[in-house]
Amino acid sequence: MSKDVGAAFEAHALVFLQRQRLRLVARNVACRGGEIDLVMRERDGSLVFVEVRARAQRHYGGAAASIGWQKRQRIVRAARHYLATRVSDAPACRFDVVAFEAGRLVWLRDAFRADEV
């Protein structure tokens, strides 16, 4: 998938999440060994680290299933780096996935936990 197509899916996910009353904090946060597509803030103040995935077809389990153990590890590593370098107090956090499955948006809240990787 090209960067332009990926950016379009991220933009669509961002609009969706903002309609769910989450507020954008940062986009494409990268550190050595990991990246987070979107960092959002929930109304209760918790941070939400969002991975956006898209697949045209559901082969091999689809978009959500494509986030394997190694990918989750890289997301958690980037989240820890983000918290250590940009946040003074440690808020509650969760990891969500916004998956586009054959054009349909699926929001998986609390898709995985940092202590699982």
One Martini backbone bead per residue (centre of mass of N, CA, C, O) as a GRO file, in nm:
protein
  117
    1MET     BB    1   0.097   0.036   0.022
    2SER     BB    2   0.076   0.353  -0.006
    3LYS     BB    3   0.118   0.646   0.153
    4ASP     BB    4  -0.141   0.783   0.046
    5VAL     BB    5  -0.337   0.558   0.124
    6GLY     BB    6  -0.265   0.548   0.424
    7ALA     BB    7  -0.337   0.847   0.481
    8ALA     BB    8  -0.637   0.819   0.409
    9PHE     BB    9  -0.708   0.613   0.631
   10GLU     BB   10  -0.615   0.789   0.867
   11ALA     BB   11  -0.810   1.024   0.813
   12HIS     BB   12  -1.068   0.857   0.843
   13ALA     BB   13  -1.013   0.763   1.132
   14LEU     BB   14  -0.995   1.042   1.261
   15VAL     BB   15  -1.281   1.136   1.202
   16PHE     BB   16  -1.421   0.909   1.349
   17LEU     BB   17  -1.294   0.958   1.634
   18GLN     BB   18  -1.395   1.250   1.661
   19ARG     BB   19  -1.698   1.161   1.655
   20GLN     BB   20  -1.628   0.998   1.938
   21ARG     BB   21  -1.468   1.227   2.114
   22LEU     BB   22  -1.183   1.236   2.022
   23ARG     BB   23  -0.849   1.370   2.058
   24LEU     BB   24  -0.592   1.502   1.902
   25VAL     BB   25  -0.231   1.476   1.958
   26ALA     BB   26  -0.098   1.270   1.734
   27ARG     BB   27   0.109   1.187   1.444
   28ASN     BB   28   0.334   0.975   1.352
   29VAL     BB   29   0.492   0.826   1.586
   30ALA     BB   30   0.846   0.802   1.614
   31CYS     BB   31   1.087   0.545   1.671
   32ARG     BB   32   1.306   0.330   1.747
   33GLY     BB   33   1.117   0.049   1.643
   34GLY     BB   34   0.856   0.255   1.599
   35GLU     BB   35   0.489   0.320   1.550
   36ILE     BB   36   0.226   0.571   1.554
   37ASP     BB   37  -0.046   0.686   1.402
   38LEU     BB   38  -0.233   0.756   1.666
   39VAL     BB   39  -0.298   1.010   1.914
   40MET     BB   40  -0.538   1.004   2.169
   41ARG     BB   41  -0.809   1.161   2.361
   42GLU     BB   42  -1.005   1.100   2.604
   43ARG     BB   43  -1.242   1.238   2.807
   44ASP     BB   44  -1.088   1.110   3.074
   45GLY     BB   45  -0.761   1.144   2.965
   46SER     BB   46  -0.688   0.914   2.810
   47LEU     BB   47  -0.475   0.733   2.614
   48VAL     BB   48  -0.473   0.660   2.253
   49PHE     BB   49  -0.339   0.403   2.065
   50VAL     BB   50  -0.336   0.396   1.702
   51GLU     BB   51  -0.403   0.146   1.464
   52VAL     BB   52  -0.393   0.143   1.108
   53ARG     BB   53  -0.582  -0.080   0.893
   54ALA     BB   54  -0.567  -0.231   0.555
   55ARG     BB   55  -0.790  -0.436   0.346
   56ALA     BB   56  -0.940  -0.555   0.063
   57GLN     BB   57  -0.921  -0.840   0.196
   58ARG     BB   58  -0.970  -1.138   0.414
   59HIS     BB   59  -0.715  -1.258   0.388
   60TYR     BB   60  -0.553  -1.387   0.655
   61GLY     BB   61  -0.782  -1.226   0.854
   62GLY     BB   62  -0.709  -0.944   0.788
   63ALA     BB   63  -0.630  -0.648   0.930
   64ALA     BB   64  -0.630  -0.719   1.234
   65ALA     BB   65  -0.458  -0.990   1.200
   66SER     BB   66  -0.190  -0.826   1.097
   67ILE     BB   67  -0.136  -0.783   1.414
   68GLY     BB   68   0.120  -0.892   1.547
   69TRP     BB   69   0.348  -0.935   1.786
   70GLN     BB   70   0.567  -0.748   1.661
   71LYS     BB   71   0.385  -0.505   1.610
   72ARG     BB   72   0.294  -0.466   1.900
   73GLN     BB   73   0.577  -0.419   2.011
   74ARG     BB   74   0.633  -0.156   1.847
   75ILE     BB   75   0.397   0.007   1.961
   76VAL     BB   76   0.475  -0.011   2.260
   77ARG     BB   77   0.753   0.116   2.231
   78ALA     BB   78   0.648   0.390   2.123
   79ALA     BB   79   0.467   0.454   2.366
   80ARG     BB   80   0.688   0.460   2.581
   81HIS     BB   81   0.848   0.683   2.448
   82TYR     BB   82   0.629   0.895   2.449
   83LEU     BB   83   0.584   0.902   2.757
   84ALA     BB   84   0.888   0.967   2.835
   85THR     BB   85   0.910   1.243   2.634
   86ARG     BB   86   0.586   1.390   2.652
   87VAL     BB   87   0.500   1.294   2.951
   88SER     BB   88   0.469   1.372   3.287
   89ASP     BB   89   0.216   1.208   3.326
   90ALA     BB   90   0.060   0.891   3.383
   91PRO     BB   91  -0.175   0.786   3.201
   92ALA     BB   92  -0.413   0.626   3.085
   93CYS     BB   93  -0.405   0.338   2.860
   94ARG     BB   94  -0.456   0.239   2.510
   95PHE     BB   95  -0.516  -0.009   2.242
   96ASP     BB   96  -0.610   0.056   1.916
   97VAL     BB   97  -0.811  -0.044   1.626
   98VAL     BB   98  -0.834   0.053   1.281
   99ALA     BB   99  -1.024  -0.128   1.049
  100PHE     BB  100  -1.020  -0.208   0.699
  101GLU     BB  101  -1.276  -0.415   0.562
  102ALA     BB  102  -1.358  -0.389   0.258
  103GLY     BB  103  -1.434  -0.067   0.349
  104ARG     BB  104  -1.487  -0.136   0.649
  105LEU     BB  105  -1.523  -0.007   0.963
  106VAL     BB  106  -1.322  -0.115   1.253
  107TRP     BB  107  -1.348  -0.082   1.608
  108LEU     BB  108  -1.085  -0.171   1.842
  109ARG     BB  109  -1.109  -0.169   2.160
  110ASP     BB  110  -0.867  -0.281   2.335
  111ALA     BB  111  -0.695  -0.492   2.151
  112PHE     BB  112  -0.441  -0.449   2.345
  113ARG     BB  113  -0.165  -0.509   2.572
  114ALA     BB  114   0.139  -0.440   2.702
  115ASP     BB  115   0.153  -0.716   2.885
  116GLU     BB  116   0.132  -0.914   2.613
  117VAL     BB  117   0.441  -0.846   2.479
   0.00000   0.00000   0.00000
